[in-house]
Amino acid sequence: MSEPRVLVVDDEPNIRDLVGIALRFHGFSVTGAGGGGEALDLAATGEFDLVVLDVMLPDVDGFEVCRRLRAAGRDVPIIFLTAKDTPADTVRGLTLGGDDYVTKPFSVDALVARARAVLRRGGRATARDEVLRVADLELDEAGWEVRRGGVRVELSPTEFRLLAFLMRHRNQVVTKAQLLEHVWGFGTQSQVVETYISYLRRKLDPLGPPLIHTQRGVGYALRTP
C-alpha cells in the first residue's frame, strides 16, 4: 500500500517541521507549505490524501483555504491545526468542511492518531461498500453517489457520511453523541450536528416528503414516509 500523502500548512517552520517529522516517522509522505496561497496551489493538484491546515496564516487564512477548496469541488480531508480554540471557531471550521480540529499546543502522537482516523473515515471503496436504500433515497457507497427519486444529490464528504449513518440506522433514533462519534470520530459541539442535519434537509426535502425527523432532546431518525 502506498504512503498516505499529507500537505502540512503552517507559517511557523518549527511547527511545520515537527509535524512533518512525526508524520514521516509513522509512514506518511509529507509536503510542507508556509502560506494559504501556496497551499491552494499545491492542493489544487489533487495529489494529497489529507491536509493539516493552520488557521492563522499570513496571506490567506486556513478557513478561507478550506472554503475555496470545497467550492472548487476538492473533497480532500482537512484537519485544522490552530491556537484558536473557542467553540465558535471550532464550529466555523467544521461547518466550512473541515474534518477535525486540533488546538495548539498539541501532542504529535494525538495528531498522528487523528490523521489516521480521518483517513479511515475518508476511505471510499472497501469490502463493506454497498448501496443503501430508504424509500426513494439511494446511497451508493462505492460510487460515492446519492440520488432521490432518480435525481442526483450533491453532498460534501461529511454530509455523505452523516446520511449513510442515518440510513444504516433507518427508523431508529440516534443521539447527537452517537453521530459525533461515528461521523466525526470525536466529540465537538452539538451545533455541528444540527448544522449538517439542516444541510441534508435543505438538499433532500425539495425532492420528496421529509425523511429526517427530530426527536426533541434526544437526536434524529431517518424514517420511511
Helices and strands as residue ranges (DSSP letters): E 5-9, H 13-25, E 29-33, H 36-43, E 50-54, H 62-71, E 78-82, H 87-95, E 100-103, H 108-122, E 131-134, E 137-140, E 145-148, E 151-153, H 157-168, E 174-175, H 176-179, I 180-184, H 190-204, G 205-207, E 212-215, E 219-222
